[in-house]
Amino acid sequence: MAQYASTTDLASVGLPAVALTSIPLAQQDEFLQHAGDLIDTYLQSQYTLPITGALGPPNTFPGSLVRCNVTICCYELLTFRGYNPDEYDQNWRLKYEDCMRWLESLAKGEVSLLPGDDSSPTINEGAPKIVENGSPFVNGPVELNTRRGW
């Protein structure tokens, strides 16, 4: 079973600790593992499993993976306990849906999980053009207007 976040992570970046007090740690771990298993179904198309890391402390898995594990777990815990996003605040459902879209992008290779796996162009397209002597719009050096203070 995969698990990328611990119960400590669940309390620090997920639900408030007071909301978790009535949920046994074993059940929190079980929901974290189920969320991790779901994540692995997306990761397997682009990454060799298992992803290496340690729950810690400190947790050495990529932060985006930890947050995704926590978000899925929190949403599943809330719905298990009777949370209805259509009736109440939709924040957790929106976070869950964002996480699922991110996982879909990971599975397609559109985004990267690991630092250094950047597939973006090496040229900084759209960056400003720096001109040392003069302006690209005026022939010759640019004259500063001292009355403006710059």
Secondary structure, DSSP 8 states (H G I E B T S, - for coil): ------HHHHHHHTS-HHHHTTS-HHHHHHHHHHHHHHHHHHHTTTS-SS------SS--S-HHHHHHHHHHHHHHHHHHTT--TTTS--HHHHHHHHHHHHHHHHHHTSS-SSTT---S-SS-TT-----SSSBTTBSS-----GGGT-
